Amino acid sequence: MERLSEEQITKELANLPDWKRLDEKWIERKYRFKDFLKGVRFVDQIAEYAEEKQHHPFISIDYKVVTVKISSWQMKGLTDLDFEMVNHFDKLYDKADK
């Protein structure tokens, strides 16, 4: 796993308009749900996938909004794995009961 260049990160983010860059190390997205439990169920799916990959994002639940923030600690920045994960999270959200 290697840290991505600025050019690679910019290219990846161009395909992920709902994700925002924070500092130089993080990307973040807020997912909205009609009720609290739907967000919790979504978080459970993210957690299962993260555990499979052994790569864990920061997740917060604020009533009907789930915020996911991810980076690769060992690489001190963003990697292909981070973008693989967020693409999967977005697919889970597309299929979720919102």
Phi, psi and omega in degrees: 000127179238149176293138180280151175284165177302320179297317179295319179296315178301317179296315179297315182293334178298333179267001182229070188297340181274353180264138180244147176274133177240131184051216176251353190251344192237153164232152186215146174218147174252128177251133183250142181229160180286333177211166186303311185294330177295321175296319179297318178297321176297316178300321179300319179295317178299316182297318178299314180295317180299320179294320176301318183276349185054044179216111194248121177279167168276132181230132173229146178243118177241086183058261183256013180238126176253125178251129178241131181229132185219150176197169175252104184304313184299328183266356180056041180171202184263143181230175175303323181299320178301315182287327173299316181296312184293328174297319178293318178301317179297322177294319176299318180295319180300327181269350186290154171279100185265000000 
